[in-house]
């Protein structure tokens, strides 16, 4: 689960990019980096679970294989 992988409840930029690339391998690193900057609303260099979930939920809902995406996001 997210919390077991990220016990602080936050993702730094490198971890976010790696996780996002697992879910969406077609995404470029520049796009993913820019997306991180958009999601990091308070600009503290991390995104919390709620910010992550909000964005991933919107992106996953557009994918055909939702169960696989959810499994990657929340598996231990």
N, CA, C, O and CB atoms as a CASP TS submission, in Angstrom:
PFRMAT TS
TARGET T0000
AUTHOR 0000-0000-0000
METHOD Language model
MODEL 1
PARENT N/A
ATOM      1  N   UNK     1       0.831  -1.183   0.000  1.00  0.00           N
ATOM      2  CA  UNK     1       0.000   0.000   0.000  1.00  0.00           C
ATOM      3  C   UNK     1       0.876   1.248   0.000  1.00  0.00           C
ATOM      4  O   UNK     1       2.067   1.189   0.307  1.00  0.00           O
ATOM      5  CB  UNK     1      -0.946  -0.003   1.208  1.00  0.00           C
ATOM      6  N   UNK     2       0.276   2.356  -0.344  1.00  0.00           N
ATOM      7  CA  UNK     2       1.001   3.621  -0.434  1.00  0.00           C
ATOM      8  C   UNK     2       1.727   3.927   0.867  1.00  0.00           C
ATOM      9  O   UNK     2       2.908   4.275   0.855  1.00  0.00           O
ATOM     10  CB  UNK     2       0.045   4.763  -0.784  1.00  0.00           C
ATOM     11  N   UNK     3       1.036   3.800   1.976  1.00  0.00           N
ATOM     12  CA  UNK     3       1.623   4.173   3.267  1.00  0.00           C
ATOM     13  C   UNK     3       2.783   3.254   3.639  1.00  0.00           C
ATOM     14  O   UNK     3       3.760   3.711   4.232  1.00  0.00           O
ATOM     15  CB  UNK     3       0.557   4.137   4.367  1.00  0.00           C
ATOM     16  N   UNK     4       2.696   1.969   3.303  1.00  0.00           N
ATOM     17  CA  UNK     4       3.821   1.082   3.624  1.00  0.00           C
ATOM     18  C   UNK     4       5.041   1.401   2.769  1.00  0.00           C
ATOM     19  O   UNK     4       6.172   1.257   3.233  1.00  0.00           O
ATOM     20  CB  UNK     4       3.418  -0.383   3.428  1.00  0.00           C
ATOM     21  N   UNK     5       4.832   1.825   1.547  1.00  0.00           N
ATOM     22  CA  UNK     5       5.945   2.215   0.679  1.00  0.00           C
ATOM     23  C   UNK     5       6.476   3.604   1.019  1.00  0.00           C
ATOM     24  O   UNK     5       7.666   3.881   0.870  1.00  0.00           O
ATOM     25  CB  UNK     5       5.511   2.175  -0.778  1.00  0.00           C
ATOM     26  N   UNK     6       5.582   4.466   1.475  1.00  0.00           N
ATOM     27  CA  UNK     6       5.924   5.864   1.757  1.00  0.00           C
ATOM     28  C   UNK     6       5.371   6.245   3.130  1.00  0.00           C
ATOM     29  O   UNK     6       4.370   6.955   3.217  1.00  0.00           O
ATOM     30  CB  UNK     6       5.361   6.817   0.647  1.00  0.00           C
ATOM     31  N   UNK     7       6.016   5.775   4.209  1.00  0.00           N
ATOM     32  CA  UNK     7       5.467   5.940   5.560  1.00  0.00           C
ATOM     33  C   UNK     7       5.253   7.392   5.977  1.00  0.00           C
ATOM     34  O   UNK     7       4.448   7.662   6.868  1.00  0.00           O
ATOM     35  CB  UNK     7       6.374   5.283   6.546  1.00  0.00           C
ATOM     36  N   UNK     8       5.948   8.317   5.358  1.00  0.00           N
ATOM     37  CA  UNK     8       5.727   9.730   5.698  1.00  0.00           C
ATOM     38  C   UNK     8       4.453  10.255   5.051  1.00  0.00           C
ATOM     39  O   UNK     8       3.973  11.333   5.400  1.00  0.00           O
ATOM     40  CB  UNK     8       6.926  10.584   5.260  1.00  0.00           C
ATOM     41  N   UNK     9       3.904   9.486   4.101  1.00  0.00           N
ATOM     42  CA  UNK     9       2.716   9.940   3.388  1.00  0.00           C
ATOM     43  C   UNK     9       3.049  10.917   2.277  1.00  0.00           C
ATOM     44  O   UNK     9       2.155  11.539   1.703  1.00  0.00           O
ATOM     45  CB  UNK     9       1.748  10.577   4.348  1.00  0.00           C
ATOM     46  N   UNK    10       4.340  11.056   1.968  1.00  0.00           N
ATOM     47  CA  UNK    10       4.751  12.017   0.943  1.00  0.00           C
ATOM     48  C   UNK    10       5.707  11.373  -0.048  1.00  0.00           C
ATOM     49  O   UNK    10       6.417  10.419   0.272  1.00  0.00           O
ATOM     50  CB  UNK    10       5.407  13.245   1.586  1.00  0.00           C
ATOM     51  N   UNK    11       5.708  11.918  -1.254  1.00  0.00           N
ATOM     52  CA  UNK    11       6.620  11.481  -2.306  1.00  0.00           C
ATOM     53  C   UNK    11       7.522  12.641  -2.694  1.00  0.00           C
ATOM     54  O   UNK    11       7.055  13.764  -2.883  1.00  0.00           O
ATOM     55  CB  UNK    11       5.841  10.954  -3.539  1.00  0.00           C
ATOM     56  N   UNK    12       8.821  12.366  -2.812  1.00  0.00           N
ATOM     57  CA  UNK    12       9.687  13.399  -3.375  1.00  0.00           C
ATOM     58  C   UNK    12       9.610  13.295  -4.898  1.00  0.00           C
ATOM     59  O   UNK    12       8.973  12.386  -5.430  1.00  0.00           O
ATOM     60  CB  UNK    12      11.171  13.249  -2.865  1.00  0.00           C
ATOM     61  N   UNK    13      10.246  14.207  -5.580  1.00  0.00           N
ATOM     62  CA  UNK    13      10.116  14.278  -7.031  1.00  0.00           C
ATOM     63  C   UNK    13      10.622  13.010  -7.720  1.00  0.00           C
ATOM     64  O   UNK    13       9.950  12.494  -8.613  1.00  0.00           O
ATOM     65  CB  UNK    13      10.870  15.483  -7.557  1.00  0.00           C
ATOM     66  N   UNK    14      11.785  12.501  -7.328  1.00  0.00           N
ATOM     67  CA  UNK    14      12.333  11.306  -7.969  1.00  0.00           C
ATOM     68  C   UNK    14      11.428  10.093  -7.777  1.00  0.00           C
ATOM     69  O   UNK    14      11.223   9.317  -8.710  1.00  0.00           O
ATOM     70  CB  UNK    14      13.722  11.006  -7.419  1.00  0.00           C
ATOM     71  N   UNK    15      10.892   9.929  -6.588  1.00  0.00           N
ATOM     72  CA  UNK    15      10.000   8.804  -6.307  1.00  0.00           C
ATOM     73  C   UNK    15       8.703   8.945  -7.092  1.00  0.00           C
ATOM     74  O   UNK    15       8.186   7.961  -7.620  1.00  0.00           O
ATOM     75  CB  UNK    15       9.703   8.707  -4.800  1.00  0.00           C
ATOM     76  N   UNK    16       8.177  10.160  -7.172  1.00  0.00           N
ATOM     77  CA  UNK    16       6.962  10.396  -7.952  1.00  0.00           C
ATOM     78  C   UNK    16       7.186  10.035  -9.414  1.00  0.00           C
ATOM     79  O   UNK    16       6.356   9.363 -10.026  1.00  0.00           O
ATOM     80  CB  UNK    16       6.517  11.863  -7.829  1.00  0.00           C
ATOM     81  N   UNK    17       8.309  10.481  -9.974  1.00  0.00           N
ATOM     82  CA  UNK    17       8.597  10.211 -11.384  1.00  0.00           C
ATOM     83  C   UNK    17       8.679   8.706 -11.628  1.00  0.00           C
ATOM     84  O   UNK    17       8.114   8.210 -12.602  1.00  0.00           O
ATOM     85  CB  UNK    17       9.913  10.897 -11.815  1.00  0.00           C
ATOM     86  N   UNK    18       9.374   7.973 -10.759  1.00  0.00           N
ATOM     87  CA  UNK    18       9.500   6.525 -10.909  1.00  0.00           C
ATOM     88  C   UNK    18       8.141   5.831 -10.812  1.00  0.00           C
ATOM     89  O   UNK    18       7.842   4.933 -11.598  1.00  0.00           O
ATOM     90  CB  UNK    18      10.448   5.965  -9.850  1.00  0.00           C
ATOM     91  N   UNK    19       7.323   6.250  -9.848  1.00  0.00           N
ATOM     92  CA  UNK    19       5.993   5.654  -9.662  1.00  0.00           C
ATOM     93  C   UNK    19       5.093   5.962 -10.845  1.00  0.00           C
ATOM     94  O   UNK    19       4.392   5.079 -11.339  1.00  0.00           O
ATOM     95  CB  UNK    19       5.346   6.163  -8.365  1.00  0.00           C
ATOM     96  N   UNK    20       5.107   7.200 -11.302  1.00  0.00           N
ATOM     97  CA  UNK    20       4.263   7.608 -12.424  1.00  0.00           C
ATOM     98  C   UNK    20       4.661   6.864 -13.697  1.00  0.00           C
ATOM     99  O   UNK    20       3.803   6.480 -14.492  1.00  0.00           O
ATOM    100  CB  UNK    20       4.358   9.128 -12.644  1.00  0.00           C
ATOM    101  N   UNK    21       5.969   6.662 -13.885  1.00  0.00           N
ATOM    102  CA  UNK    21       6.442   5.946 -15.077  1.00  0.00           C
ATOM    103  C   UNK    21       5.993   4.484 -15.053  1.00  0.00           C
ATOM    104  O   UNK    21       5.778   3.892 -16.111  1.00  0.00           O
ATOM    105  CB  UNK    21       7.978   6.026 -15.177  1.00  0.00           C
ATOM    106  N   UNK    22       5.851   3.893 -13.868  1.00  0.00           N
ATOM    107  CA  UNK    22       5.318   2.531 -13.779  1.00  0.00           C
ATOM    108  C   UNK    22       3.877   2.505 -14.260  1.00  0.00           C
ATOM    109  O   UNK    22       3.470   1.586 -14.969  1.00  0.00           O
ATOM    110  CB  UNK    22       5.412   1.996 -12.332  1.00  0.00           C
ATOM    111  N   UNK    23       3.121   3.496 -13.881  1.00  0.00           N
ATOM    112  CA  UNK    23       1.706   3.554 -14.256  1.00  0.00           C
ATOM    113  C   UNK    23       1.519   3.955 -15.702  1.00  0.00           C
ATOM    114  O   UNK    23       0.644   3.428 -16.390  1.00  0.00           O
ATOM    115  CB  UNK    23       0.963   4.521 -13.363  1.00  0.00           C
ATOM    116  N   UNK    24       2.335   4.886 -16.169  1.00  0.00           N
ATOM    117  CA  UNK    24       2.179   5.459 -17.503  1.00  0.00           C
ATOM    118  C   UNK    24       3.528   5.501 -18.213  1.00  0.00           C
ATOM    119  O   UNK    24       4.138   6.564 -18.324  1.00  0.00           O
ATOM    120  CB  UNK    24       1.565   6.873 -17.424  1.00  0.00           C
ATOM    121  N   UNK    25       4.000   4.338 -18.698  1.00  0.00           N
ATOM    122  CA  UNK    25       5.337   4.265 -19.285  1.00  0.00           C
ATOM    123  C   UNK    25       5.528   5.171 -20.497  1.00  0.00           C
ATOM    124  O   UNK    25       6.657   5.512 -20.848  1.00  0.00           O
ATOM    125  CB  UNK    25       5.632   2.855 -19.676  1.00  0.00           C
ATOM    126  N   UNK    26       4.443   5.553 -21.127  1.00  0.00           N
ATOM    127  CA  UNK    26       4.539   6.410 -22.306  1.00  0.00           C
ATOM    128  C   UNK    26       4.828   7.872 -21.955  1.00  0.00           C
ATOM    129  O   UNK    26       5.125   8.676 -22.839  1.00  0.00           O
ATOM    130  CB  UNK    26       3.257   6.324 -23.104  1.00  0.00           C
ATOM    131  N   UNK    27       4.743   8.212 -20.682  1.00  0.00           N
ATOM    132  CA  UNK    27       4.974   9.596 -20.244  1.00  0.00           C
ATOM    133  C   UNK    27       6.459   9.935 -20.293  1.00  0.00           C
ATOM    134  O   UNK    27       7.307   9.127 -19.914  1.00  0.00           O
ATOM    135  CB  UNK    27       4.428   9.812 -18.816  1.00  0.00           C
ATOM    136  N   UNK    28       6.759  11.136 -20.764  1.00  0.00           N
ATOM    137  CA  UNK    28       8.149  11.573 -20.792  1.00  0.00           C
ATOM    138  C   UNK    28       8.569  12.069 -19.409  1.00  0.00           C
ATOM    139  O   UNK    28       7.731  12.460 -18.596  1.00  0.00           O
ATOM    140  CB  UNK    28       8.352  12.681 -21.850  1.00  0.00           C
ATOM    141  N   UNK    29       9.874  12.046 -19.155  1.00  0.00           N
ATOM    142  CA  UNK    29      10.380  12.518 -17.866  1.00  0.00           C
ATOM    143  C   UNK    29      10.086  14.012 -17.686  1.00  0.00           C
ATOM    144  O   UNK    29       9.763  14.450 -16.582  1.00  0.00           O
ATOM    145  CB  UNK    29      11.898  12.253 -17.752  1.00  0.00           C
ATOM    146  N   UNK    30      10.196  14.790 -18.764  1.00  0.00           N
ATOM    147  CA  UNK    30       9.914  16.228 -18.672  1.00  0.00           C
ATOM    148  C   UNK    30       8.456  16.485 -18.311  1.00  0.00           C
ATOM    149  O   UNK    30       8.155  17.343 -17.482  1.00  0.00           O
ATOM    150  CB  UNK    30      10.253  16.926 -19.994  1.00  0.00           C
ATOM    151  N   UNK    31       7.557  15.736 -18.938  1.00  0.00           N
ATOM    152  CA  UNK    31       6.134  15.889 -18.629  1.00  0.00           C
ATOM    153  C   UNK    31       5.858  15.511 -17.188  1.00  0.00           C
ATOM    154  O   UNK    31       5.144  16.218 -16.477  1.00  0.00           O
ATOM    155  CB  UNK    31       5.278  15.035 -19.572  1.00  0.00           C
ATOM    156  N   UNK    32       6.429  14.388 -16.756  1.00  0.00           N
ATOM    157  CA  UNK    32       6.204  13.911 -15.394  1.00  0.00           C
ATOM    158  C   UNK    32       6.780  14.881 -14.369  1.00  0.00           C
ATOM    159  O   UNK    32       6.178  15.111 -13.320  1.00  0.00           O
ATOM    160  CB  UNK    32       6.820  12.523 -15.208  1.00  0.00           C
ATOM    161  N   UNK    33       7.939  15.448 -14.670  1.00  0.00           N
ATOM    162  CA  UNK    33       8.551  16.442 -13.780  1.00  0.00           C
ATOM    163  C   UNK    33       7.668  17.684 -13.680  1.00  0.00           C
ATOM    164  O   UNK    33       7.474  18.231 -12.595  1.00  0.00           O
ATOM    165  CB  UNK    33       9.963  16.828 -14.282  1.00  0.00           C
ATOM    166  N   UNK    34       7.141  18.119 -14.810  1.00  0.00           N
ATOM    167  CA  UNK    34       6.240  19.279 -14.813  1.00  0.00           C
ATOM    168  C   UNK    34       4.963  18.989 -14.050  1.00  0.00           C
ATOM    169  O   UNK    34       4.447  19.848 -13.334  1.00  0.00           O
ATOM    170  CB  UNK    34       5.903  19.692 -16.243  1.00  0.00           C
ATOM    171  N   UNK    35       4.455  17.775 -14.205  1.00  0.00           N
ATOM    172  CA  UNK    35       3.248  17.370 -13.487  1.00  0.00           C
ATOM    173  C   UNK    35       3.490  17.409 -11.983  1.00  0.00           C
ATOM    174  O   UNK    35       2.636  17.874 -11.227  1.00  0.00           O
ATOM    175  CB  UNK    35       2.804  15.959 -13.922  1.00  0.00           C
ATOM    176  N   UNK    36       4.649  16.925 -11.545  1.00  0.00           N
ATOM    177  CA  UNK    36       4.995  16.980 -10.129  1.00  0.00           C
ATOM    178  C   UNK    36       4.933  18.427  -9.634  1.00  0.00           C
ATOM    179  O   UNK    36       4.362  18.705  -8.580  1.00  0.00           O
ATOM    180  CB  UNK    36       6.405  16.381  -9.885  1.00  0.00           C
ATOM    181  N   UNK    37       5.518  19.336 -10.396  1.00  0.00           N
ATOM    182  CA  UNK    37       5.539  20.747 -10.004  1.00  0.00           C
ATOM    183  C   UNK    37       4.129  21.327  -9.888  1.00  0.00           C
ATOM    184  O   UNK    37       3.872  22.176  -9.035  1.00  0.00           O
ATOM    185  CB  UNK    37       6.350  21.558 -11.010  1.00  0.00           C
ATOM    186  N   UNK    38       3.225  20.868 -10.742  1.00  0.00           N
ATOM    187  CA  UNK    38       1.835  21.334 -10.685  1.00  0.00           C
ATOM    188  C   UNK    38       1.135  20.769  -9.450  1.00  0.00           C
ATOM    189  O   UNK    38       0.416  21.491  -8.759  1.00  0.00           O
ATOM    190  CB  UNK    38       1.070  20.926 -11.968  1.00  0.00           C
ATOM    191  N   UNK    39       1.342  19.484  -9.172  1.00  0.00           N
ATOM    192  CA  UNK    39       0.674  18.831  -8.043  1.00  0.00           C
ATOM    193  C   UNK    39       1.204  19.348  -6.710  1.00  0.00           C
ATOM    194  O   UNK    39       0.454  19.442  -5.739  1.00  0.00           O
ATOM    195  CB  UNK    39       0.855  17.315  -8.122  1.00  0.00           C
ATOM    196  N   UNK    40       2.487  19.682  -6.660  1.00  0.00           N
ATOM    197  CA  UNK    40       3.115  20.181  -5.425  1.00  0.00           C
ATOM    198  C   UNK    40       2.661  21.621  -5.180  1.00  0.00           C
ATOM    199  O   UNK    40       3.410  22.574  -5.394  1.00  0.00           O
ATOM    200  CB  UNK    40       4.682  20.102  -5.515  1.00  0.00           C
ATOM    201  N   UNK    41       1.439  21.747  -4.735  1.00  0.00           N
ATOM    202  CA  UNK    41       0.790  23.053  -4.592  1.00  0.00           C
ATOM    203  C   UNK    41       1.532  23.973  -3.637  1.00  0.00           C
ATOM    204  O   UNK    41       1.659  25.168  -3.905  1.00  0.00           O
ATOM    205  CB  UNK    41      -0.630  22.875  -4.114  1.00  0.00           C
ATOM    206  N   UNK    42       2.024  23.434  -2.524  1.00  0.00           N
ATOM    207  CA  UNK    42       2.697  24.299  -1.544  1.00  0.00           C
ATOM    208  C   UNK    42       4.203  24.428  -1.808  1.00  0.00           C
ATOM    209  O   UNK    42       4.917  25.080  -1.046  1.00  0.00           O
ATOM    210  CB  UNK    42       2.472  23.756  -0.136  1.00  0.00           C
ATOM    211  N   UNK    43       4.678  23.803  -2.891  1.00  0.00           N
ATOM    212  CA  UNK    43       6.076  23.916  -3.332  1.00  0.00           C
ATOM    213  C   UNK    43       7.089  23.550  -2.248  1.00  0.00           C
ATOM    214  O   UNK    43       8.115  24.211  -2.086  1.00  0.00           O
ATOM    215  CB  UNK    43       6.344  25.322  -3.804  1.00  0.00           C
ATOM    216  N   UNK    44       6.778  22.478  -1.507  1.00  0.00           N
ATOM    217  CA  UNK    44       7.718  22.024  -0.477  1.00  0.00           C
ATOM    218  C   UNK    44       8.633  20.909  -0.975  1.00  0.00           C
ATOM    219  O   UNK    44       9.413  20.358  -0.199  1.00  0.00           O
ATOM    220  CB  UNK    44       6.957  21.548   0.745  1.00  0.00           C
ATOM    221  N   UNK    45       8.544  20.573  -2.261  1.00  0.00           N
ATOM    222  CA  UNK    45       9.393  19.538  -2.825  1.00  0.00           C
ATOM    223  C   UNK    45       8.861  18.131  -2.647  1.00  0.00           C
ATOM    224  O   UNK    45       9.535  17.159  -2.988  1.00  0.00           O
ATOM    225  CB  UNK    45      10.733  19.624  -2.225  1.00  0.00           C
ATOM    226  N   UNK    46       7.639  18.015  -2.108  1.00  0.00           N
ATOM    227  CA  UNK    46       6.975  16.717  -1.955  1.00  0.00           C
ATOM    228  C   UNK    46       5.503  16.863  -2.324  1.00  0.00           C
ATOM    229  O   UNK    46       4.949  17.962  -2.342  1.00  0.00           O
ATOM    230  CB  UNK    46       7.127  16.175  -0.498  1.00  0.00           C
ATOM    231  N   UNK    47       4.891  15.725  -2.615  1.00  0.00           N
ATOM    232  CA  UNK    47       3.434  15.724  -2.750  1.00  0.00           C
ATOM    233  C   UNK    47       2.901  14.698  -1.760  1.00  0.00           C
ATOM    234  O   UNK    47       3.488  13.633  -1.572  1.00  0.00           O
ATOM    235  CB  UNK    47       2.976  15.396  -4.233  1.00  0.00           C
ATOM    236  N   UNK    48       1.796  15.032  -1.140  1.00  0.00           N
ATOM    237  CA  UNK    48       1.228  14.113  -0.158  1.00  0.00           C
ATOM    238  C   UNK    48       0.241  13.162  -0.833  1.00  0.00           C
ATOM    239  O   UNK    48      -0.068  13.294  -2.018  1.00  0.00           O
ATOM    240  CB  UNK    48       0.533  14.894   0.979  1.00  0.00           C
ATOM    241  N   UNK    49      -0.237  12.211  -0.056  1.00  0.00           N
ATOM    242  CA  UNK    49      -1.113  11.167  -0.583  1.00  0.00           C
ATOM    243  C   UNK    49      -2.352  11.749  -1.248  1.00  0.00           C
ATOM    244  O   UNK    49      -2.740  11.280  -2.318  1.00  0.00           O
ATOM    245  CB  UNK    49      -1.524  10.218   0.528  1.00  0.00           C
ATOM    246  N   UNK    50      -2.979  12.744  -0.656  1.00  0.00           N
ATOM    247  CA  UNK    50      -4.195  13.315  -1.231  1.00  0.00           C
ATOM    248  C   UNK    50      -3.926  13.967  -2.583  1.00  0.00           C
ATOM    249  O   UNK    50      -4.711  13.809  -3.517  1.00  0.00           O
ATOM    250  CB  UNK    50      -4.801  14.334  -0.274  1.00  0.00           C
ATOM    251  N   UNK    51      -2.823  14.698  -2.688  1.00  0.00           N
ATOM    252  CA  UNK    51      -2.466  15.316  -3.964  1.00  0.00           C
ATOM    253  C   UNK    51      -2.198  14.233  -5.011  1.00  0.00           C
ATOM    254  O   UNK    51      -2.662  14.330  -6.148  1.00  0.00           O
ATOM    255  CB  UNK    51      -1.225  16.234  -3.799  1.00  0.00           C
ATOM    256  N   UNK    52      -1.453  13.210  -4.622  1.00  0.00           N
ATOM    257  CA  UNK    52      -1.128  12.105  -5.513  1.00  0.00           C
ATOM    258  C   UNK    52      -2.384  11.383  -5.970  1.00  0.00           C
ATOM    259  O   UNK    52      -2.570  11.152  -7.165  1.00  0.00           O
ATOM    260  CB  UNK    52      -0.182  11.128  -4.828  1.00  0.00           C
ATOM    261  N   UNK    53      -3.236  11.030  -5.037  1.00  0.00           N
ATOM    262  CA  UNK    53      -4.455  10.291  -5.339  1.00  0.00           C
ATOM    263  C   UNK    53      -5.372  11.082  -6.253  1.00  0.00           C
ATOM    264  O   UNK    53      -5.943  10.519  -7.187  1.00  0.00           O
ATOM    265  CB  UNK    53      -5.183   9.930  -4.059  1.00  0.00           C
ATOM    266  N   UNK    54      -5.526  12.367  -6.005  1.00  0.00           N
ATOM    267  CA  UNK    54      -6.396  13.196  -6.832  1.00  0.00           C
ATOM    268  C   UNK    54      -5.950  13.154  -8.286  1.00  0.00           C
ATOM    269  O   UNK    54      -6.769  12.958  -9.184  1.00  0.00           O
ATOM    270  CB  UNK    54      -6.409  14.642  -6.322  1.00  0.00           C
ATOM    271  N   UNK    55      -4.681  13.333  -8.514  1.00  0.00           N
ATOM    272  CA  UNK    55      -4.182  13.365  -9.891  1.00  0.00           C
ATOM    273  C   UNK    55      -4.189  11.980 -10.531  1.00  0.00           C
ATOM    274  O   UNK    55      -4.595  11.836 -11.684  1.00  0.00           O
ATOM    275  CB  UNK    55      -2.772  13.940  -9.924  1.00  0.00           C
ATOM    276  N   UNK    56      -3.752  10.980  -9.811  1.00  0.00           N
ATOM    277  CA  UNK    56      -3.709   9.628 -10.354  1.00  0.00           C
ATOM    278  C   UNK    56      -5.118   9.130 -10.656  1.00  0.00           C
ATOM    279  O   UNK    56      -5.340   8.465 -11.668  1.00  0.00           O
ATOM    280  CB  UNK    56      -3.002   8.676  -9.377  1.00  0.00           C
ATOM    281  N   UNK    57      -6.067   9.447  -9.784  1.00  0.00           N
ATOM    282  CA  UNK    57      -7.454   9.023 -10.016  1.00  0.00           C
ATOM    283  C   UNK    57      -7.970   9.560 -11.341  1.00  0.00           C
ATOM    284  O   UNK    57      -8.623   8.838 -12.095  1.00  0.00           O
ATOM    285  CB  UNK    57      -8.364   9.493  -8.869  1.00  0.00           C
ATOM    286  N   UNK    58      -7.685  10.801 -11.624  1.00  0.00           N
ATOM    287  CA  UNK    58      -8.142  11.403 -12.884  1.00  0.00           C
ATOM    288  C   UNK    58      -7.472  10.734 -14.080  1.00  0.00           C
ATOM    289  O   UNK    58      -8.118  10.487 -15.098  1.00  0.00           O
ATOM    290  CB  UNK    58      -7.853  12.918 -12.897  1.00  0.00           C
ATOM    291  N   UNK    59      -6.186  10.443 -13.960  1.00  0.00           N
ATOM    292  CA  UNK    59      -5.447   9.825 -15.060  1.00  0.00           C
ATOM    293  C   UNK    59      -5.872   8.367 -15.247  1.00  0.00           C
ATOM    294  O   UNK    59      -6.049   7.914 -16.378  1.00  0.00           O
ATOM    295  CB  UNK    59      -3.930   9.910 -14.804  1.00  0.00           C
ATOM    296  N   UNK    60      -6.037   7.630 -14.146  1.00  0.00           N
ATOM    297  CA  UNK    60      -6.429   6.220 -14.225  1.00  0.00           C
ATOM    298  C   UNK    60      -7.810   6.075 -14.843  1.00  0.00           C
ATOM    299  O   UNK    60      -8.048   5.137 -15.604  1.00  0.00           O
ATOM    300  CB  UNK    60      -6.405   5.575 -12.836  1.00  0.00           C
ATOM    301  N   UNK    61      -8.716   6.979 -14.533  1.00  0.00           N
ATOM    302  CA  UNK    61     -10.084   6.861 -15.038  1.00  0.00           C
ATOM    303  C   UNK    61     -10.123   6.929 -16.564  1.00  0.00           C
ATOM    304  O   UNK    61     -11.118   6.529 -17.168  1.00  0.00           O
ATOM    305  CB  UNK    61     -10.965   7.962 -14.444  1.00  0.00           C
ATOM    306  N   UNK    62      -9.070   7.422 -17.190  1.00  0.00           N
ATOM    307  CA  UNK    62      -9.011   7.494 -18.653  1.00  0.00           C
ATOM    308  C   UNK    62      -8.368   6.263 -19.276  1.00  0.00           C
ATOM    309  O   UNK    62      -8.443   6.071 -20.490  1.00  0.00           O
ATOM    310  CB  UNK    62      -8.249   8.729 -19.078  1.00  0.00           C
ATOM    311  N   UNK    63      -7.736   5.425 -18.453  1.00  0.00           N
ATOM    312  CA  UNK    63      -7.060   4.230 -18.968  1.00  0.00           C
ATOM    313  C   UNK    63      -8.037   3.073 -19.107  1.00  0.00           C
ATOM    314  O   UNK    63      -9.034   2.993 -18.389  1.00  0.00           O
ATOM    315  CB  UNK    63      -5.897   3.830 -18.049  1.00  0.00           C
ATOM    316  N   UNK    64      -7.734   2.178 -20.041  1.00  0.00           N
ATOM    317  CA  UNK    64      -8.584   1.016 -20.246  1.00  0.00           C
ATOM    318  C   UNK    64      -8.371  -0.038 -19.169  1.00  0.00           C
ATOM    319  O   UNK    64      -9.331  -0.678 -18.740  1.00  0.00           O
ATOM    320  CB  UNK    64      -8.325   0.416 -21.612  1.00  0.00           C
ATOM    321  N   UNK    65      -7.136  -0.229 -18.723  1.00  0.00           N
ATOM    322  CA  UNK    65      -6.832  -1.275 -17.752  1.00  0.00           C
ATOM    323  C   UNK    65      -6.721  -0.668 -16.349  1.00  0.00           C
ATOM    324  O   UNK    65      -5.635  -0.597 -15.773  1.00  0.00           O
ATOM    325  CB  UNK    65      -5.521  -2.011 -18.135  1.00  0.00           C
ATOM    326  N   UNK    66      -7.844  -0.242 -15.822  1.00  0.00           N
ATOM    327  CA  UNK    66      -7.859   0.432 -14.524  1.00  0.00           C
ATOM    328  C   UNK    66      -7.404  -0.455 -13.386  1.00  0.00           C
ATOM    329  O   UNK    66      -6.689   0.013 -12.500  1.00  0.00           O
ATOM    330  CB  UNK    66      -9.230   0.941 -14.230  1.00  0.00           C
ATOM    331  N   UNK    67      -7.793  -1.721 -13.379  1.00  0.00           N
ATOM    332  CA  UNK    67      -7.420  -2.578 -12.258  1.00  0.00           C
ATOM    333  C   UNK    67      -5.917  -2.770 -12.175  1.00  0.00           C
ATOM    334  O   UNK    67      -5.373  -2.835 -11.073  1.00  0.00           O
ATOM    335  CB  UNK    67      -8.104  -3.926 -12.376  1.00  0.00           C
ATOM    336  N   UNK    68      -5.235  -2.863 -13.298  1.00  0.00           N
ATOM    337  CA  UNK    68      -3.775  -2.985 -13.286  1.00  0.00           C
ATOM    338  C   UNK    68      -3.148  -1.714 -12.730  1.00  0.00           C
ATOM    339  O   UNK    68      -2.219  -1.796 -11.927  1.00  0.00           O
ATOM    340  CB  UNK    68      -3.238  -3.273 -14.706  1.00  0.00           C
ATOM    341  N   UNK    69      -3.630  -0.546 -13.134  1.00  0.00           N
ATOM    342  CA  UNK    69      -3.098   0.721 -12.649  1.00  0.00           C
ATOM    343  C   UNK    69      -3.310   0.877 -11.153  1.00  0.00           C
ATOM    344  O   UNK    69      -2.427   1.343 -10.433  1.00  0.00           O
ATOM    345  CB  UNK    69      -3.741   1.881 -13.389  1.00  0.00           C
ATOM    346  N   UNK    70      -4.473   0.489 -10.699  1.00  0.00           N
ATOM    347  CA  UNK    70      -4.770   0.575  -9.268  1.00  0.00           C
ATOM    348  C   UNK    70      -3.859  -0.394  -8.495  1.00  0.00           C
ATOM    349  O   UNK    70      -3.360  -0.064  -7.419  1.00  0.00           O
ATOM    350  CB  UNK    70      -6.278   0.255  -8.996  1.00  0.00           C
ATOM    351  N   UNK    71      -3.658  -1.565  -9.047  1.00  0.00           N
ATOM    352  CA  UNK    71      -2.788  -2.549  -8.393  1.00  0.00           C
ATOM    353  C   UNK    71      -1.368  -2.024  -8.261  1.00  0.00           C
ATOM    354  O   UNK    71      -0.763  -2.178  -7.199  1.00  0.00           O
ATOM    355  CB  UNK    71      -2.786  -3.865  -9.173  1.00  0.00           C
ATOM    356  N   UNK    72      -0.819  -1.415  -9.293  1.00  0.00           N
ATOM    357  CA  UNK    72       0.530  -0.840  -9.225  1.00  0.00           C
ATOM    358  C   UNK    72       0.587   0.261  -8.184  1.00  0.00           C
ATOM    359  O   UNK    72       1.561   0.358  -7.438  1.00  0.00           O
ATOM    360  CB  UNK    72       0.959  -0.294 -10.595  1.00  0.00           C
ATOM    361  N   UNK    73      -0.433   1.083  -8.124  1.00  0.00           N
ATOM    362  CA  UNK    73      -0.442   2.206  -7.191  1.00  0.00           C
ATOM    363  C   UNK    73      -0.529   1.766  -5.750  1.00  0.00           C
ATOM    364  O   UNK    73       0.143   2.343  -4.896  1.00  0.00           O
ATOM    365  CB  UNK    73      -1.583   3.122  -7.500  1.00  0.00           C
ATOM    366  N   UNK    74      -1.341   0.755  -5.447  1.00  0.00           N
ATOM    367  CA  UNK    74      -1.640   0.426  -4.064  1.00  0.00           C
ATOM    368  C   UNK    74      -1.088  -0.905  -3.582  1.00  0.00           C
ATOM    369  O   UNK    74      -1.314  -1.275  -2.430  1.00  0.00           O
ATOM    370  CB  UNK    74      -3.087   0.431  -3.876  1.00  0.00           C
ATOM    371  N   UNK    75      -0.372  -1.636  -4.429  1.00  0.00           N
ATOM    372  CA  UNK    75       0.160  -2.919  -3.985  1.00  0.00           C
ATOM    373  C   UNK    75       1.331  -2.713  -3.045  1.00  0.00           C
ATOM    374  O   UNK    75       1.966  -1.659  -3.051  1.00  0.00           O
ATOM    375  CB  UNK    75       0.585  -3.772  -5.180  1.00  0.00           C
ATOM    376  N   UNK    76       1.614  -3.724  -2.236  1.00  0.00           N
ATOM    377  CA  UNK    76       2.718  -3.626  -1.267  1.00  0.00           C
ATOM    378  C   UNK    76       4.030  -4.009  -1.898  1.00  0.00           C
ATOM    379  O   UNK    76       5.065  -3.985  -1.232  1.00  0.00           O
ATOM    380  CB  UNK    76       2.455  -4.510  -0.053  1.00  0.00           C
TER
END
